[in-house]
Amino acid sequence: MTQKHQMVVIFIGMFIAFFLIVDKLPQDITFTKALNIASANGKMEILDFSFDLNNRYTFWSGIIGGTFLMLSYFGTDQSQVQRYLSGKSVKEMQLGLIFNGLLKVPMQFFILLVGVMVFVFYQFNEAPINFNPTATEVVLNSEYAEEYINLQKEQQILFNNKQDYIKSFVNSDNPEATSYISAANKHNDSLRNRARILIEKAGKNQNIKVESNDKDYVFIHFILNNLPRGLIGLLLAVILSAAMSSTASELNALGSTTTIDLYKRNTGEKTEEHMVKASKWFTFAWGIMAIGVACVANLAENLIQLVNIIGSIFYGNVLGIFLLAFFFKFVKGQAVFIAAIVTQLVVIALFFLNEYHIINLPFLWLNFVGCAIVIVIACLLQLNNKNDRITA
């Protein structure tokens, strides 16, 4: 029931945010024109059918790698499976799974569309050079303050010069205006990168851990500075609801898995009351560990990408183990265990080789690669074991 209420709050908040963004655009900027502005800046390139591995997000990486990622997440991850198992009946569990599939893609698409509209909003309204106010405060109290202020002034001049070209583009779809707007936004990105470097230097000199990557602060900045206070509370509740929903599922999954698969198996039979208390303590311990990781972790390029990277490193291996259990029943547990360890080491190695540009394998492909490797290695180990017995 709690999950349903959270979903309702999230949808209401996102729809309100979307319509308020459109409403705050200039009167002559319709929704269609807003999409044209976004398209001129490359924000509407939804599908890329190329086989270029330099682009991590293509149609093929989404269909193949993304499919394996979703199969792992919704089919094997305890945090998702426990939601189906907690249904009152098989029919309710099936409906939950169907709605999850039907709503997931439209919801993600709409969230990305809201992000696109926020980008368009800041084409007509001045944006800070860094959306993280804490980061700005740190650098303004450092020896880099003057250099940072100069970057802010340069950004302001760029924004003012861009306005006439945007109006020209909207009214006549002028190719010269399109070219200038695109170049101006690239220049703005360059200024933001230079500001990010100054923030990192200021943080190091002051021994302050500050997040210079501000992509996950953009929407929050828009909410806090452009919406009425009552709606600010609702939309912050949307963000907290989504975070609470995900966190609660993960912690409950970790707590129950630790209790049943590790604690109960190694301590023998205990009373139900004892196991419930143990589950609560394990959940608490995992929560403390999660807080510790959050204190030292970086956001990568953005939070969603970080979640998908972590999932891609581990999920392919997990899915392969499940597929072995379902479709390769001749493979025994020892072969699967060894294959899983070897595969995980290989996948982690592939990820870091890609990060250091030694190979070119975007992280979404790791889901397919990990699944395939664990199946192949497990089958070969089992077949080799049978051959050894026959030879003996």
N, C-alpha and C positions, 0 to 999 in steps of 0.2 A: 504493500500500500504506500509506503514511504517513497519508493522509487517512482510510482505513478505520479504522486504529488510533485516530486522534484521535476519530472519530465514536463508536467503542465506549466510549472513556473519557468522552466528554461524556454519553452516554446513561446509563452506570452512575452517574456522579456526580450527575446530575439526579434519577434515581430514588431514590438514597440520600438526597439532600437532602429530597425530597418526603416519604418515609416517616418520616424523623427529625422533620420539622416536625409531622406529624400525631401522632407518638408523644409529642412534648413538649407538646402541648395538654393542658389539664386532662382528667382521666379521664372526666368526664361530657360532654365535648365530642366528639361523633362527627364524622366527615367531613361528613355531611349538615348537622349543626348549624353547623359551621364555614362551609359554603357559605351558609347562611341569614344568618349574621352578616355575611359579605362582601356578600351581596345587599342587606341592610338599609342598607349604607353605599355603595351604588351601584357596587360593584366587579364585579358580574355582569351589567352591562348590555352584553351581547355585540353585539346587533344594534340599530341605529337606522335605521328605514326612512323617516325624515323627509327632506325635501329642503332642510333648513336649512343654508345655507352657513356659518353661524356655528359649526357643529359640523364640525370637519375630518374626523372619523372616523364616517362613516355607511355604511350598506350600499351605497349607490350610489357613493360615492367609493371604497370598497374594491373593488367589482366592476368599475367602469369604470377609474378611475385606477390602482387596484392591479393590474388585469390588464395594462394598458399598461406599468406599471413592471416587472412580472415578465417580460413578453415581452421587454422591453429587456434586463433583467438576465441572464436565462437563455438568450436567443437571440442577443444581439449583444455582450455584454460579454466581452472577451478573457479576463478572469480565470475565467469560467465555461466558455466555449467551449474553452479550452485543455485543460480536464479531459476533455472528450469526445474531443478530437483525440488525446490521449495514450493512449487505450484500445488494447488489443491487437488488437481486431477491431471491425467495425461492430456486431456483436451486443453486445459489451461496452459500446460507446459508447451504444447504445440502452438497455441495462439501466441504465446510470448516469443517463441522462436521466429514465427512468421512475421510478427509485427517488428521485431528487431531487424529482420532483413529488409522489410518494406520501408521502414522509416529511416534506417541508417543512412542510405545514400542521399535521399532528399534533404535530410537534416544537415548532413555535412556540406552538401551543395549550397544550401541556404546560408549556412555559417560563413562559407567562403564568399558568397555574394555580399553579405554584410561587410566583410573585410574589404571587398572591392569598392563598395559605396563609401566606406570610411576614407579610402585612398582618394576618391573623387572629391569628397568633402574638403580634404586638405589641399586640393588644387585651388580652391576658392577662399580658403581660410589659412592664415599663417599657422605653421606647426613649429614646435620647438626643434632645435637641432638634435636633441636627444629627449625621448619621451619619459625617461626615468628621472624623476625630480631629485632623488637622492644622489644620482650620479652627477647631475648638474651642480648640485650644492657642493659636492666634494671638489670638483674641478674649479669652481669659482672661488674656493677658499685655498687654492694652491698657487704655485708660481706660474701655472699655465693659464691663469684667469684671463689675462689680456689677450693671449692667442685664441682662447675659446670665444671671447666676446667678439673678436674680429671675424671669426667664422660665423657667428650669429648675424653680424651685420651684413656679411657677404650673402648669407642665405636670404636675408630680408630683401636685399636689392634684387637678387635673382627672382624671388617670389613676385615682387612688384613688376618687374619687366615681363614676366610670363603672362600676366593677366590679359594684356591686349591680344597676345597671340591665342590665348584660350578662347576669347570672345570671337576672334576671327575664325578659328577652327569650328566653333559651334555654329556660327552663322553661315559659313560658306564652305566648310570642309577644305580649307586652304592647305595644299600640300606643304607649302613653306612653313605655315603655322604648325602643322603636324611634326615636321622635322625639328623645329625649334623647341616645341614642348618636350619632345622625347630627349633632345640634347640637354635641355634645362633640368629635367628630372634626373638624368644621369649625373650631371654636375652636382645636383643636390645630394645624390647618394654619395658622391665623392666627398663632399663637405661633411656629411654625417659620419663617414668612415674616419675622416681625420679627427673629428670630435671624439669619436670612440677611442681612438689611440691616445688622445690627450687625457681622457677620463681614466684609462688604464694606467697611464704614467702617474697621474695624480694619486690614484689609489695605492700604487706601489710605494710611492714616496711617503705617504702618510700611514702606511701599514693598515690600510682599510680595504676590506673585501667589498668591492662595488661591482654591480652588474652593468657592464657597458652595452651589452646587447639589449636593445630596447624594443624589439619587435613585439614581445608579449605585453608591453605597456601601452601600445598605441590605442587599443580599444578602451582600456581603463581611463586613459587621458581624455579621450573623447567623452566618455560618460561623465567624468567628474567636472569637466569644464563647459559642457554644452547642454546638459539635461536638467530639468527641474529636480529639486532635492528628493521628492517622493519617488520619482522614477529612478534616481540614482540608487536609492536603497533597493528597489526591485531588481535592477540590473546587476548590482553587486551580489544580491541574493542568487541571481542566475549563475554567476561565476562560482560562488561558494557552494551552491547546490550541486553543480557539475563536479566540482572537486571533491565534495563530501561523498557523493555517490560512488565515484571511482575509488576513492581511498577506502571507504567502508568495505567495498567488495573485495579489494585486494587484501586488506588486513584480515578480514574474516576467512578468506581462502587460505592465506598463509597460516593463520592460527589453527584452523580445522585440519589442514594437511599435516602440520607439524604434530598435532595431538594424535591423530589417527595413525598416520604412516610411520612416525618415528617414536613418539612417546609411548603410546599404547602397545605397539609391537615389541618394545624392548623392556617394558615394566610389567607385563602380564595383565591379568584381569583386574580392573578397578571398578568401583561403583560409578554409576552415571553421574552422581553429584560431584565426585572427584574429577571425572573427565571434563565436566562443564567448567569447573574452577580452573583446571589445567589449561583448557582452551582459552579462557579469559586472560590468564597470565601470559600465554604464548602470543596472543593478539597484542597485549600491552607491550611485550618485548619487541615484537616486529614493528609496532608503532614508533617506539624509541629509536630503533635502527633506521626506520624510514626518515625520521626527523634528522638524524645524524647525516644520512646520505644527502638529504635536501640542503643541508647547511654547507656542503662542500661541492655539490654537483654544479656543473655549468649547464646553461640552457641550450647549448649547440646553436643552430641558427634560429630555431624556435622550439617551443615546448612540444608541439604535435610531432615535429620531426624527431625530437629526442626520444619520445615514446615509441615511435615506429622503428627507430634504429635499434633500441634495446630489444624490442619484440622480434625484429628480424634476425638478431644474433642468436636467439634461443628457440624461437617458435618452430622453425623448420625442422630442427632436430626432434622436438617433441611430437610434431605431427607425424614424422617418419616412424617414430616408435609406435604410435597408435595405429598407423597403417600396417605395420608389421604384425601387430596383434590381430587385426581384422582380416588381412588378406594373405599373409605369409605364415600360416600356422605351423609350418614345419620348422621355423626358426625358433630356437629356445632362448631362454632368458639370459644365459651367459653370453651368447653371441650378440644379443641386443645391447647388453650392458657395455661390452667392450666397444661395440660400434658407436654407441652414443657418446662415450668419452672421446674416442678418436675424432668423431665428427665435430663435436663441440670445439675441440682444439683447432681443427682445420678451419672451421667457420670464423672463429676469433682471429686466426692468423690472416684469413682472406680479408676480413674487415680492416685490420690495421695495414695490410699491404695496400689496400685501396686508399686508405686515409693518407698514406705517405706517397701516393701516386706511383707505386711500383707496379701495380696492376690496375686495371680499370673494370671494376665490378660494383655498380651501385648497390646500396644496402638492401633494396627491395628484392633483388635477385638472390640474396642469401637465404630467403625462405625456401625457394625452390631447390637451390643447391644443397642446403642442409638436409632437406627431406630426402632428396635423391641419394646423397652420399651415405646416410645412415642405413637406408634400405639395401643399397648395393653391398656395403661392407658387412652388414649382418648376414645377408644371404651367402656371401662368399665364405665367411667364417664358419657358418653352419654346414655348408657343402664340403668345405675342407675338413671339418671335423668328422663328417660321415665317411669321407674317402679314407681318412686315417684309420677309422675303425675297420673298414672293409679290407684295407691293406694288411692291418694287423691280424 
